[in-house]
Amino acid sequence: MHFNGEQQRQSIICFLVCSLKGFTMGELEVEKHAQYILSVEKRKDDFESVVMEHLRMNGAYWGLTTLDLLGKLETVDKDEIVSWVMSCQHESGGFGGNVGHDPHILYTLSAVQVLALLDKLDVLDIDKLANYIASLQNEDGSFSGDMWGEVDTRFSYIAICCLSLLHRIDKINVEKAVNYVVSCKNLDGGFGSIPGGESHAGQIFCCVGALAITGSLHHVDKDLLGWWLCERQVKSGGLNGRPEKLPDVCYSWWVLSSLIMIDRVHWINKEKVARFILDCQDKENGGISDRPDDAVDVFHTYFGVAGLSLLEYPGLKAIDPAYALPVHVVNRIFFGR
Ligand code: GRG
């Protein structure tokens, strides 16, 4: 292989950065993870594909975001994906997890994120979609996930994130939405799924994300929450979602993104988190698992790569901690570049 001057300069810089950060080049199995994601996409009949059938829209978001962070998004057939995504939309404006499945706000955000990744938001009837989301806001400012009415701060985040990406945040009562999220804050500084619900790193991401997007982070006690989030790091370097629980690669995302949004990520041992994620790779066949030596899946592969991206792992594209999309996609949406 021949390198030109610029490529040589880049690889020397990359080598130096990796050495300084304590990682060796190639520790993240970029090619194998990309191949793993593509292989899961093609399979239709194995166990993982069958159990994922109803949430294929989420799977598409996890897989495609991972490919983009790895610099491999060009390998997919964009038109085929857009046409499948649009075939999951209902008359109400909401999206289902797969063709013929009921609409839910969870899949609607994934659909918008997938279209944003592919730079295809223009295929949407934006007002129809935004009206569907706005219709799910309740009198107290909370959001239901669908017509059946379950309420959860996950849905508050999703509504706010989605409408913000579509430039339609004015469709909802933002003040009430923020007040509801704040009403889910606990004495330990964390947030739960409903008022009085136990603090959990996943819900904290949702509440902090919703507050970050709406410019309301002044409601967070950053030192108290930062301390609680750092307490999530266990001996192995991995992070758990709440006290006394096992570490899981997915919390690398929920915890680190929250710490970044409240400007406290320097309080955690970043090298040890990165080490834990790298130890969860299947170095032979690609993919990342929840804990070392467990079976890999697309969900944990996404959260592992996204976590490493938040840690500025060399060679990965940067991801936005609030929108959970690559920074270049967020910049395109908000700044047209
Ligand atoms: C765009 C990244 C992104 C998210 C969209 C769906 C959503 C918004 C957020 C989900 C937040 C959440 C609640 C994450 C936690 C997921 C999880 C691993 C739950 C497991 O809970 P338990 O109780 O596990 O089974 P623990 O680890 O507490 O034992």
Residues whose N, C-alpha, C, O or C-beta is under 5 A from the ligand:
A	BS01	GRG	R154 G202 Q203 G241 K245 L246 A324
